Amino acid sequence: MTRMPALLFAVLGTLLLVSISFFMSTHQPWLALAASVVSIFFIGFGFVVKAKMRRKSQS
């Protein structure tokens, strides 16, 4: 994965994890749960993109 997409995934993933802690500290469990689900899918999407880019560069 090139630098810019990797940086984008890292920053956005970190912001999603920070938002979970923010929602937990402000006693908003439904938003914390929603942010948790979104962050899990976003991190998984990052792994999928990385694998596709790696396969593309090998062929």
LINFEN-V429971 format. One line per field, one symbol per residue. phi: phi as a letter, one per 30 degrees, with the letter a starting at -180 (. if undefined). psi: psi as a letter, one per 40 degrees, with the letter a starting at -180 (. if undefined). burial: b if it has 24 or more other ideal C-beta (glycine too) atoms within 12 Angstrom, else e. A space follows every 50 residues. Layout:
# LINFEN-V429971
phi=???
psi=???
burial=???
This chain:
# LINFEN-V429971
phi=.ddddddddddddddddddddddddchbdddddddddddddddddddddd ddddddddc
psi=hidddddddddddddddddddddddefgdddddddddddddddddddddd dddddddd.
burial=eeeeeeeebeeebeebeebbeeeeeeeeeeeeeebeeebeebeeebeeee eeeeeeeee
